[in-house]
Amino acid sequence: MNLRRDVFQAIADPTRRAILLLVASQAMTAGAIASNFDTARPTVSKHLQILTECELLEQKQNGREIYYHISPKKMKEVSDFIEPFRKMWDDRFNKLEEIMKNYKGK
């Protein structure tokens, strides 16, 4: 059975978010990624598979090693989806801050 992976379900998992943070600055092998976690390597491999299926990570073979790196295009899609919500909350907090300043002034 082939399950369709959802990007937001993938990033809901704290381990997968940690993996994304690790490979954000440099490409890493599965072994290098796994060495940062206190879990079995097959567990990390499953997380890598899910992130790859969602196209949040891309694989590139270099000799015998496979390196994982962030997919900027997919991360931009996630960011574009979240941006209106971030803006809405920034606006709300700015309004609340203004109300609090006016309230303290009275």
N, C-alpha and C positions, 0 to 999 in steps of 0.2 A: 504494500500500500504506500503510495507516494503522497505525503502530506505537503500541503502548501504552507510555507513558513511565513509568518507575519513579522515584519521588521520590529514593530512595537512589542510584540511578545518576546522577541529575541532580546531586545535591550531592557526588558523588564527584569531579567535575571542579573543579580549583582555580579556574579562571576563573569558573565559575558560583557558587562560594562567594564569590569576591570581589565579584561583581555583587550577591549577596544582602547582603553587608556594606555595599556602597555605598548601596543603596536602603533599608536598614533604618532610617536616620535621616530620610530625606526621599524623596519621589517624584521620579523623574528621567526625562527623555526618553531615547530610544535614543541620540541624538547625544551627550548629556551623559555617559551611561554609557560609550559607545565612546571618548570622549576620555580616559578613564582607563586605556586599554589600548593596548599597542603591537601591535595586530593590526588586520586589515582590518575595516571596519564590517560587512560581510556575516557575518563570523565572529561578531561580538558579537550581531548580529541572530539568528543561529541559536541561540546560547546563550539569548537572551531568549525565543525561541520554545519551546525545551525547558522552560525554567523556567515559562513561562505554561501550557504543556500539562500540566505536573505540578501546576499550581495553586499553585506557590510564589510566583509573582508574579501580580498582577492589573493590568489595563490600565484607564486612565481617560482619556477624551478631554477635553481642555480647549481649545476652539477648534480650531486646526489641529494641535495637538500631542497626542501620546499619551504619557501619563506611566505609568511602571511603579512599583508599590509592592508591598511585602511583603503576602502573604496571612497574616494572623495565625492564622486557623483552621488552615491547612495546616501552618504552622510549629509550632503547638501539637501537632498530631498527630505530627510528627517528634520533638518534645521528649518527648512522652508515651511514645513507643516507646523512646527512648534512656535515659530516667530510671532504669528498673530496673538497667540496666548501670552507669550512673554510681554509683548507690547501692551496688551490689555491689562496685565497685572502691574506693569510699570506705571501705567496711567492711573490705576486705582491707588497704588501706594503713594504716588505723587499727590493725588487729591487728598488722601488721608493725611499726609504730611502737612499740606497747606491748611487743612482743617485744624490739626493739632497746633500749628503755629498761631492761628487766629484764636484758638481757645485759650492758649497760654497767655496771649496778649490781653485777655479780658480780665 
